[in-house]
Amino acid sequence: MALTITDECINCDLCPEECPNEAIEMGEEVYEIMSNRCTECVGHYDEPSCVKVCPVECIIPDPFNNESLDQLAEKFANLTV
């Protein structure tokens, strides 16, 4: 499942630089994760790097984008072709 950023985001600017898939961009008010690019760092790291650096723990699984590990790995493969 892709991740999402909640309204608790303080726009600290840490997560976009950590994302290996360039899936995080500034939205209207807070950063947003593009679900079509988010692999939860599958293929890059053991755990999502944005979650590790978030000081307010506002990056959570996106309940509207439920993906299996295999689907995330396939998305990673398609992004790195």
C-alpha positions in Angstrom: 0.0 0.0 0.0 1.3 3.4 -0.8 1.8 5.9 2.0 0.0 9.2 2.7 0.8 12.3 4.6 -1.7 13.6 7.1 -2.7 17.2 7.9 -0.3 17.0 10.9 2.6 17.6 8.5 4.7 20.6 9.6 6.4 21.0 6.1 9.8 20.4 7.6 11.2 19.5 4.1 12.9 16.3 5.2 10.8 13.7 3.4 11.1 14.8 -0.3 14.9 14.4 -0.1 14.6 11.0 1.4 12.3 9.5 -1.2 14.2 7.4 -3.7 11.2 7.4 -6.1 10.7 11.2 -6.1 7.1 10.5 -5.0 6.8 13.4 -2.5 5.8 16.9 -3.6 4.4 20.0 -1.9 0.6 20.1 -2.1 -1.6 23.1 -1.5 -0.9 23.1 2.3 1.3 20.1 3.2 3.5 17.6 1.3 1.7 14.9 -0.6 2.8 11.4 -1.7 2.0 10.4 -5.3 0.7 6.9 -4.9 1.7 5.9 -8.5 5.3 6.4 -7.5 5.3 5.3 -3.8 6.7 1.8 -3.3 7.1 2.2 0.5 10.8 2.0 -0.5 10.5 -1.6 -1.6 13.5 -2.3 -3.8 15.5 0.4 -2.1 15.3 0.0 1.7 13.9 -2.3 4.3 11.5 0.4 5.5 10.1 3.6 4.2 12.8 6.3 4.5 10.3 9.1 4.7 8.7 7.5 7.8 12.1 7.3 9.5 12.9 11.0 9.1 9.4 12.4 9.9 9.6 14.3 13.2 5.8 14.3 13.7 5.0 10.8 12.5 2.4 12.0 10.0 3.2 9.5 7.2 0.9 6.6 7.4 -0.4 3.7 5.1 -2.9 5.1 2.6 -6.2 3.2 3.2 -7.3 4.1 -0.3 -4.3 2.4 -2.0 -4.0 -1.1 -0.6 -1.1 -2.9 -2.4 0.6 -6.1 -1.7 4.4 -6.5 -1.4 4.4 -8.1 -4.8 2.5 -5.1 -6.3 4.9 -2.7 -4.7 7.9 -4.7 -6.1 6.3 -4.6 -9.5 5.8 -0.9 -9.3 9.5 -0.5 -8.3 10.5 -2.6 -11.3 8.4 -0.4 -13.6 9.8 2.8 -12.2 13.4 1.7 -12.6 13.2 0.4 -16.2 
